[in-house]
Amino acid sequence: MGAVEKWFTTHKPDQETVQLMLEKLAVLAQSEQWRKDGGSFIPAPMTWLNQKRWKDEIVTGVPQLTNRPSAPPPRTDPIARGQWKQVYGDPKKYGFD
């Protein structure tokens, strides 16, 4: 017996709950989140069941921020620019190899 089958045997959801699960799965299967990157954001079946994700509210039409930069600004600190050694000296002095 597989884990999902065992979950259903143990929890014995009523017909109304099963119907709700199926309806939610049908909607989520078409959602951008579940379709993004080849479905890499689809939760594992047992996670979905154990967390009762069929009860989650589906948020649609969330406005996207249009004025945010496409990439964060470049960091200017010496460590981010790879200049640690020039600023602090030999890393071995601090116990780093």
C-alpha positions as CSV (number, residue, x, y, z in Angstrom):
1,M,0.0,0.0,0.0
2,G,1.4,3.4,-1.0
3,A,1.7,6.4,1.4
4,V,-1.2,8.3,-0.2
5,E,-3.5,5.2,-0.1
6,K,-2.5,4.7,3.5
7,W,-3.3,8.3,4.3
8,F,-6.8,7.9,2.9
9,T,-7.3,4.7,4.7
10,T,-6.2,6.2,8.0
11,H,-8.0,9.6,7.7
12,K,-11.1,8.4,6.0
13,P,-12.1,11.8,4.5
14,D,-15.8,12.1,3.8
15,Q,-17.2,12.4,0.2
16,E,-17.5,16.2,0.6
17,T,-13.8,16.5,1.5
18,V,-12.7,14.3,-1.3
19,Q,-14.8,16.4,-3.7
20,L,-13.3,19.6,-2.4
21,M,-9.8,18.0,-2.8
22,L,-10.5,17.1,-6.4
23,E,-11.9,20.5,-7.2
24,K,-8.9,22.3,-5.6
25,L,-6.5,20.0,-7.5
26,A,-8.2,20.8,-10.8
27,V,-7.8,24.6,-10.1
28,L,-4.2,24.3,-8.9
29,A,-3.2,22.1,-11.9
30,Q,-3.9,25.2,-14.1
31,S,-2.3,27.7,-11.7
32,E,0.8,29.6,-12.7
33,Q,2.5,28.5,-9.5
34,W,2.1,24.8,-10.3
35,R,2.9,25.2,-14.0
36,K,6.0,27.4,-13.4
37,D,9.4,25.8,-14.2
38,G,7.9,22.5,-15.4
39,G,6.0,22.0,-12.2
40,S,8.9,22.3,-9.8
41,F,6.7,24.1,-7.3
42,I,4.1,21.4,-7.0
43,P,4.1,20.1,-3.4
44,A,4.7,16.5,-2.7
45,P,1.4,14.5,-2.4
46,M,2.0,13.6,1.3
47,T,2.9,17.2,2.1
48,W,-0.3,18.4,0.4
49,L,-2.4,15.9,2.3
50,N,-0.7,16.3,5.8
51,Q,-0.8,20.1,5.6
52,K,-4.5,19.9,4.5
53,R,-3.6,22.2,1.6
54,W,-7.0,21.7,-0.1
55,K,-8.2,24.2,2.6
56,D,-5.8,26.9,1.4
57,E,-7.3,29.9,-0.2
58,I,-6.2,30.4,-3.8
59,V,-5.1,33.9,-4.4
60,T,-5.5,35.2,-7.9
61,G,-5.0,38.5,-9.5
62,V,-2.3,39.6,-7.1
63,P,-0.9,42.9,-8.5
64,Q,2.7,42.7,-9.6
65,L,5.1,45.4,-8.6
66,T,6.0,47.3,-11.7
67,N,8.5,49.9,-10.3
68,R,10.9,47.5,-8.7
69,P,14.4,47.1,-10.3
70,S,15.0,43.9,-12.3
71,A,18.2,43.2,-10.4
72,P,19.5,44.4,-7.0
73,P,22.0,47.2,-7.2
74,P,25.6,46.0,-7.2
75,R,27.2,45.7,-3.8
76,T,30.0,48.1,-3.1
77,D,31.6,46.6,0.0
78,P,35.1,45.2,-0.5
79,I,34.1,41.7,0.5
80,A,31.4,41.5,-2.1
81,R,33.8,42.8,-4.7
82,G,36.3,40.0,-3.8
83,Q,38.8,42.5,-2.3
84,W,38.9,40.9,1.2
85,K,42.6,40.2,1.0
86,Q,43.5,43.7,-0.1
87,V,41.5,45.2,2.8
88,Y,42.1,42.7,5.6
89,G,45.4,41.1,4.6
90,D,46.3,37.4,4.6
91,P,43.2,35.2,5.5
92,K,45.5,32.7,7.2
93,K,46.1,35.3,9.9
94,Y,42.4,34.9,10.8
95,G,42.4,31.1,10.7
96,F,41.1,30.7,7.1
97,D,42.8,28.6,4.5
